């Protein structure tokens, strides 16, 4: 970690403290005490258990994708630290841009060659995006009417986040299923941009875009050949997202608030869509605001709502940051592949 990352942590902490202070300032202390007294401790443990299970699924996906018969075995810790390090760097960099490079660094530290590590991460990314695509479409089709009816201002931002996500996923799927057409379309777009932007800059964009298209296509073809790994990884990704998306429901159970799991999960997925368009590390401020706005539907007490927001944010954000710091400090033994493997 460098100075830039420490600044990211500091910005996140300052914004989060300000948001919490603003909430506590307007919340009577007796409401918070009442909400805290009603906490279901088993459900509270399950909140953090679901987050850990999400990390375990992600680590297992990397293990499945990297498995080779003759390759030396690596420790469970070496795989588990990859998603928690990603959680740390996702949290402290704008738009979660630090997640992928940090995973690559963690895989190189455990002895996987840089080229192969990049290939494995791209495979995981493709599978994840395809599964997320179906989750987002499902949430919008089945649950968006609730948000549009009650929170029209927030609904516009959720739609924007949805469109950004879907456009990137559609681009990946186009590479996967229509490689030649995608390259032609990208070239046509670059030719159009040349009429408005300098040719030198557009040529640089063209080269980078074509390289990414070729890389994604190569990795998608590898996935097609390894169908067993593909389906197992896809199943684990579904589990990973189910664990993660279920955390707000478990937070409500912690507060002894009974709600419909499907409705709560739909809301959570839409919060994540909204968070994607906030260019601040960890979407600080926007995440807390959107949670309180949407989940006021289920929680009548303001004190319980503030406490629930804090528990959700700590479990899904700060918990990962703390684990990620330990993951970065305690490096595994570096085990390089043998020549035969």
C-alpha positions as CSV (number, residue, x, y, z in Angstrom):
1,X,0.0,0.0,0.0
2,X,1.2,3.5,-0.8
3,X,0.2,7.1,0.4
4,X,-2.6,7.2,-2.1
5,X,-4.3,4.2,-0.5
6,X,-3.9,5.6,3.0
7,X,-5.6,8.8,1.7
8,X,-8.4,6.6,0.4
9,X,-8.9,5.0,3.9
10,X,-8.8,8.5,5.5
11,X,-11.4,9.9,3.1
12,X,-13.7,6.9,3.6
13,X,-13.4,7.2,7.4
14,X,-14.0,11.0,7.5
15,X,-17.1,10.8,5.3
16,X,-18.5,7.8,7.2
17,X,-18.0,9.5,10.6
18,X,-19.7,12.6,9.3
19,X,-22.7,10.6,8.0
20,X,-22.9,8.7,11.3
21,X,-22.6,12.0,13.3
22,X,-25.4,13.6,11.3
23,X,-27.7,10.6,11.9
24,X,-26.9,10.4,15.6
25,X,-27.5,14.1,16.0
26,X,-31.1,13.8,14.8
27,X,-31.8,10.5,16.5
28,X,-33.0,10.4,20.1
29,X,-30.6,8.3,22.2
30,X,-33.5,6.4,23.8
31,X,-34.5,5.1,20.3
32,X,-31.0,3.8,19.7
33,X,-30.9,2.1,23.2
34,X,-34.3,0.5,22.6
35,X,-33.2,-0.8,19.2
36,X,-29.9,-2.1,20.7
37,X,-31.8,-3.9,23.5
38,X,-33.9,-5.8,20.9
39,X,-30.9,-7.2,19.0
40,X,-31.0,-10.9,18.0
41,X,-27.4,-12.0,18.6
42,X,-27.7,-15.2,16.6
43,X,-28.8,-13.2,13.6
44,X,-26.0,-10.7,14.2
45,X,-23.4,-13.5,14.1
46,X,-25.1,-14.7,10.8
47,X,-24.6,-11.2,9.3
48,X,-20.9,-11.6,9.5
49,X,-21.1,-15.3,8.7
50,X,-22.8,-14.5,5.4
51,X,-20.1,-12.0,4.5
52,X,-17.4,-14.6,5.3
53,X,-19.2,-17.3,3.3
54,X,-19.3,-14.8,0.4
55,X,-15.5,-14.5,0.6
56,X,-15.1,-18.3,0.9
57,X,-17.1,-18.8,-2.3
58,X,-15.0,-16.3,-4.2
59,X,-11.8,-17.9,-2.9
60,X,-13.1,-21.3,-3.9
61,X,-13.9,-20.0,-7.5
62,X,-10.2,-19.0,-7.9
63,X,-9.1,-22.4,-6.5
64,X,-11.4,-24.2,-9.0
65,X,-10.3,-22.1,-12.0
66,X,-6.6,-22.5,-11.1
67,X,-6.7,-26.2,-10.3
68,X,-4.3,-28.4,-12.3
69,X,-3.6,-32.1,-11.5
70,X,0.2,-31.9,-11.3
71,X,0.4,-28.5,-9.7
72,X,1.8,-28.1,-6.1
73,X,-0.9,-27.5,-3.5
74,X,-1.2,-24.0,-2.0
75,X,-2.7,-23.1,1.4
76,X,-6.4,-22.2,1.9
77,X,-5.2,-18.9,3.3
78,X,-3.4,-18.0,0.1
79,X,-6.7,-18.2,-1.8
80,X,-8.9,-16.7,1.0
81,X,-6.7,-13.5,1.2
82,X,-7.4,-12.7,-2.5
83,X,-11.1,-11.6,-2.1
84,X,-10.4,-9.8,1.2
85,X,-7.6,-7.9,-0.3
86,X,-9.9,-7.0,-3.2
87,X,-12.5,-5.9,-0.6
88,X,-9.9,-3.5,1.0
89,X,-8.8,-1.9,-2.3
90,X,-12.3,-1.8,-3.7
91,X,-13.3,0.2,-0.6
92,X,-10.5,2.8,-0.7
93,X,-10.3,3.5,-4.5
94,X,-12.9,5.5,-6.5
95,X,-15.3,3.3,-8.5
96,X,-13.6,0.2,-7.0
97,X,-10.8,0.6,-9.5
98,X,-8.1,-0.9,-7.2
99,X,-9.8,-4.3,-6.7
100,X,-8.5,-6.1,-9.8
101,X,-4.8,-5.0,-9.6
102,X,-4.7,-5.9,-5.9
103,X,-6.0,-9.4,-6.7
104,X,-3.3,-9.8,-9.3
105,X,-0.6,-8.7,-6.8
106,X,-2.0,-11.2,-4.2
107,X,-1.9,-14.1,-6.8
108,X,1.7,-13.3,-7.8
109,X,2.7,-13.2,-4.1
110,X,1.4,-16.8,-3.7
111,X,3.5,-18.0,-6.7
112,X,1.1,-17.9,-9.7
113,X,2.7,-16.3,-12.7
114,X,1.5,-12.9,-13.7
115,X,0.1,-13.9,-17.1
116,X,-1.8,-16.9,-15.8
117,X,-3.1,-14.9,-12.8
118,X,-4.4,-12.2,-15.2
119,X,-6.1,-15.0,-17.3
120,X,-7.7,-16.6,-14.2
121,X,-9.0,-13.2,-12.9
122,X,-10.5,-12.5,-16.4
123,X,-12.3,-15.8,-16.3
124,X,-13.7,-15.1,-12.9
125,X,-14.7,-11.6,-14.0
126,X,-16.6,-12.9,-17.1
127,X,-18.5,-15.5,-15.0
128,X,-19.3,-12.9,-12.3
129,X,-20.6,-10.3,-14.8
130,X,-22.8,-12.9,-16.5
131,X,-24.4,-14.0,-13.2
132,X,-24.7,-10.3,-12.1
133,X,-26.4,-9.5,-15.4
134,X,-29.3,-11.9,-14.5
135,X,-29.5,-10.6,-10.9
136,X,-29.8,-7.0,-12.0
137,X,-32.4,-7.7,-14.7
138,X,-34.4,-9.8,-12.2
139,X,-34.3,-7.0,-9.6
140,X,-35.3,-4.3,-12.1
141,X,-38.1,-6.4,-13.6
142,X,-39.6,-7.6,-10.3
143,X,-38.8,-4.9,-7.8
144,X,-38.3,-1.5,-9.5
145,X,-42.0,-0.6,-9.4
146,X,-41.7,-0.3,-5.5
147,X,-38.8,2.2,-5.8
148,X,-40.4,4.2,-8.7
149,X,-43.7,4.6,-6.7
150,X,-42.2,5.7,-3.4
151,X,-38.8,7.1,-4.2
152,X,-38.9,8.7,-7.7
153,X,-35.8,10.8,-7.2
154,X,-33.6,7.9,-6.2
155,X,-35.2,5.7,-8.9
156,X,-33.6,7.9,-11.7
157,X,-30.1,7.2,-10.2
158,X,-30.8,3.5,-9.9
159,X,-31.8,3.4,-13.6
160,X,-28.5,5.2,-14.5
161,X,-26.5,2.7,-12.5
162,X,-28.4,-0.2,-14.1
163,X,-27.7,1.2,-17.6
164,X,-24.0,1.6,-16.8
165,X,-23.8,-2.0,-15.5
166,X,-25.8,-3.5,-18.3
167,X,-23.9,-1.7,-21.1
168,X,-20.6,-3.1,-19.8
169,X,-22.1,-6.6,-19.4
170,X,-23.7,-6.5,-22.9
171,X,-20.3,-5.5,-24.3
172,X,-18.7,-8.6,-22.7
173,X,-21.5,-10.9,-23.9
174,X,-21.1,-9.4,-27.4
175,X,-17.4,-10.4,-27.4
176,X,-18.3,-13.8,-26.1
177,X,-20.9,-14.6,-28.7
178,X,-20.2,-12.1,-31.6
179,X,-16.5,-11.4,-31.7
180,X,-16.1,-10.2,-35.3
181,X,-19.2,-8.0,-35.1
182,X,-18.0,-6.4,-31.8
183,X,-14.6,-5.6,-33.4
184,X,-16.3,-4.0,-36.4
185,X,-18.7,-2.0,-34.2
186,X,-15.8,-0.8,-32.0
187,X,-13.9,0.3,-35.1
188,X,-16.9,2.1,-36.5
189,X,-17.3,3.9,-33.1
190,X,-13.6,5.0,-33.2
191,X,-14.0,6.2,-36.8
192,X,-16.9,8.3,-35.6
193,X,-15.0,9.7,-32.7
194,X,-12.1,10.8,-35.0
195,X,-14.5,13.4,-36.5
196,X,-14.7,15.2,-33.1
197,X,-11.5,14.2,-31.2
198,X,-7.8,14.3,-32.3
199,X,-6.8,11.3,-34.4
200,X,-3.8,10.5,-32.2
201,X,-5.9,10.2,-29.0
202,X,-8.6,8.1,-30.8
203,X,-5.9,5.8,-32.2
204,X,-4.6,5.2,-28.6
205,X,-8.2,4.3,-27.5
206,X,-8.6,2.1,-30.5
207,X,-5.5,0.1,-29.8
208,X,-6.4,-0.4,-26.1
209,X,-10.0,-1.4,-26.9
210,X,-8.9,-3.9,-29.5
211,X,-6.4,-5.5,-27.1
212,X,-9.1,-5.8,-24.4
213,X,-11.6,-7.3,-26.9
214,X,-8.9,-9.9,-28.0
215,X,-8.0,-10.7,-24.4
216,X,-11.6,-11.2,-23.3
217,X,-12.3,-13.3,-26.4
218,X,-9.3,-15.6,-25.7
219,X,-10.3,-16.1,-22.1
220,X,-14.0,-16.8,-23.1
221,X,-12.8,-19.5,-25.5
222,X,-10.8,-21.1,-22.7
223,X,-13.9,-21.1,-20.5
224,X,-15.9,-22.8,-23.3
225,X,-13.3,-25.7,-23.3
226,X,-13.5,-26.2,-19.6
227,X,-17.2,-26.6,-19.1
228,X,-16.9,-28.4,-15.7
229,X,-14.9,-25.5,-14.3
230,X,-17.3,-23.0,-15.9
231,X,-20.5,-24.5,-14.4
232,X,-18.9,-25.1,-11.0
233,X,-17.6,-21.5,-10.9
234,X,-21.0,-20.2,-12.0
235,X,-22.8,-22.1,-9.3
236,X,-20.3,-20.8,-6.7
237,X,-20.8,-17.3,-8.0
238,X,-24.6,-17.6,-7.6
239,X,-24.0,-18.8,-4.0
240,X,-21.5,-15.9,-3.4
241,X,-24.1,-13.3,-4.5
242,X,-27.0,-15.0,-2.6
243,X,-24.9,-14.8,0.6
244,X,-23.9,-11.1,0.0
245,X,-27.4,-9.9,-1.2
246,X,-29.0,-11.6,1.9
247,X,-27.0,-9.6,4.4
248,X,-29.6,-6.7,4.7
249,X,-32.4,-9.2,5.4
250,X,-30.3,-10.7,8.1
251,X,-29.6,-7.2,9.5
252,X,-33.4,-6.7,9.7
253,X,-33.7,-10.0,11.6
254,X,-31.0,-8.8,13.9
255,X,-33.2,-5.8,14.8
256,X,-36.2,-8.2,15.1
257,X,-37.8,-6.7,12.1
258,X,-39.6,-9.3,10.0
259,X,-39.8,-8.7,6.2
260,X,-40.0,-10.5,3.0
261,X,-36.6,-11.8,1.9
262,X,-37.3,-11.3,-1.8
263,X,-38.4,-7.6,-1.3
264,X,-35.4,-6.8,0.9
265,X,-33.0,-8.5,-1.6
266,X,-34.4,-6.6,-4.5
267,X,-33.9,-3.3,-2.6
268,X,-30.3,-4.3,-1.8
269,X,-29.4,-5.1,-5.4
270,X,-30.8,-1.7,-6.4
271,X,-28.7,0.0,-3.7
272,X,-25.6,-1.6,-5.2
273,X,-26.6,-0.3,-8.7
274,X,-26.9,3.2,-7.2
275,X,-23.5,2.9,-5.4
276,X,-21.8,2.1,-8.7
277,X,-22.2,5.7,-10.0
278,X,-20.8,7.4,-6.9
279,X,-17.2,8.4,-7.7
280,X,-16.1,8.4,-4.0
281,X,-14.1,5.5,-2.4
282,X,-16.7,3.0,-1.2
283,X,-19.5,5.2,-2.4
284,X,-19.3,6.8,1.1
285,X,-22.3,9.0,1.9
286,X,-24.4,7.8,-1.0
287,X,-24.5,4.2,0.3
288,X,-25.7,5.2,3.7
289,X,-28.3,7.6,2.2
290,X,-29.7,5.1,-0.2
291,X,-29.9,2.4,2.5
292,X,-31.9,4.6,4.9
293,X,-34.1,5.9,2.1
294,X,-35.0,2.5,0.7
295,X,-35.1,0.5,4.0
296,X,-37.4,3.0,5.7
297,X,-40.1,0.9,3.9
298,X,-39.4,-1.9,6.3
299,X,-38.2,-0.1,9.5
300,X,-40.6,2.3,11.3
301,X,-38.2,3.4,14.1
302,X,-35.6,5.9,13.1
303,X,-33.3,4.6,15.8
304,X,-33.5,1.0,14.5
305,X,-33.0,2.3,10.9
306,X,-29.7,4.1,11.9
307,X,-28.5,1.1,13.8
308,X,-29.4,-1.2,10.9
309,X,-27.5,1.1,8.5
310,X,-24.4,1.0,10.7
311,X,-24.5,-2.8,11.0
312,X,-25.0,-3.3,7.2
313,X,-22.2,-0.8,6.4
314,X,-19.8,-2.3,8.9
315,X,-20.4,-5.9,7.8
316,X,-20.3,-5.3,4.0
317,X,-17.6,-2.6,4.0
318,X,-15.5,-2.0,7.1
319,X,-15.3,-5.7,8.0
320,X,-13.8,-6.5,4.6
321,X,-11.4,-3.6,5.0
322,X,-10.2,-4.9,8.4
323,X,-9.8,-8.5,7.0
324,X,-8.0,-7.1,3.9
325,X,-5.4,-5.2,6.0
326,X,-4.6,-8.5,7.8
327,X,-4.6,-10.3,4.4
328,X,-2.1,-7.8,3.0
329,X,0.2,-8.0,6.1
330,X,0.3,-11.8,6.4
331,X,1.6,-13.1,3.1
332,X,1.5,-16.8,2.3
333,X,4.5,-18.9,1.3
334,X,5.3,-18.4,-2.3
335,X,4.9,-21.7,-4.2
336,X,6.0,-21.6,-7.8
337,X,4.7,-24.1,-10.4
338,X,7.0,-27.0,-11.3
339,X,8.1,-27.2,-14.9
340,X,6.1,-30.3,-15.5
341,X,2.9,-28.8,-14.3
